[in-house]
Amino acid sequence: LNMAAVTTVAMWKAIALIGLAVAEAFVVVSSSPRERSVSTQLASEYGASARTRTRDDYIDINRESGGPIVRYDGPTIRPLSNVRAPSLDEIWESTMPVIVQGGSLRTWSFANPQVDAVQVLFKSEGRPIDADIDLWNGPDNTPQRMRVYVEDGARRTFSAIIGTPRGPNSIAVRNIGQLEFPLDAVVRPDMQDGLAASIASVVSKAEVIQGGSVRTWSFNPVVQSVAVIIKTDGRPLNSRIELLMGPNNSKQVVEIYTEDGVERPFFAIVETPEAVGSVIRIKNTAPLEFPVYASVAPYTLGEYDFVGDSYNFNEWPML
């Protein structure tokens, strides 16, 4: 009996040593610089950094990285965004929108090469919004395009930033809805302290979404709008962003294609004015070889009165 016990102990020790050797081999492979750092010539041009952490799918976001629409030096104010940028309501009040009837096309041209980002905002009188957005850069060259659907254009407006490096560029908006569903569109340059800088100031990390994968973020009712940034390491970007209320009940859907996710990342503000929580779902519709880096964070908070014990507003869980 003693000999059998000694033999068993020796066998388990041998198995443990083999397991440690295999684990060490895997650690050596995963610690190589090629696996830790993802960069391209375009990324290095803007100081991009995409270093993966261990055991999770988060990367550090360098706010000076990406295309020109990420760079900013604005003053710091609070809450949430530390950039003095106009709110969406202020943009709508200060800008005369263009009415795009159902089935019609409108274009905006920006010949000034200093305009490296453009704000695109949609709203309606409460009717659905169904539109295509194309970025034209030269003849027969569309480096970025989006398909936008909003169930209620008055309750949830659409707001996004499109990078326009190496001008001149043109933005084309086509209302593919019926004639009974017009939309109001605002397309204007995004300045140094504009929406892109404000969106970038509220996010600090991004999650890696491999090709074909899906990620979701849940938010409490205190969050009234959400900042979304999706970028790549220079590869094409194909993604689908959804605002969900209940099982597969999409209130807003954006399908985006970008030929270079560094020069033209996706910046957007998704309004979530619901009395219950909202969910942001992002799906990488590209093949496995084309991962994306998605950042989702609260952008604005609402006012709530709490009954009973007093709450510290800063301690209210947003996620």
Secondary structure, DSSP 8 states (H G I E B T S, - for coil): -HHHHHHHHHHHHHHHHHHHHHHHHHHHHHTSHHHHB---HHHHHTT---BB-SSS-EEE--TT-SSGGG-------SSS--S----HHHHHHHS--EEE-TT-EEEEEE--TT--EEEEEEE-SSS-EEEEEEEE-STT---EEEEEEES-TTTS-EEEEEE--SS-EEEEEEE-S-TT--EEEEEEE--TTSHHHHHHTT--EEEEE-TT-EEEEEE-TTEEEEEEEEE-SSS-EEEEEEEESSTT-EEEEEEEEES-TTTS-EEEEEE---SS-EEEEEEE-S-TT--EEEEEEEEEE------SS---GGGS---
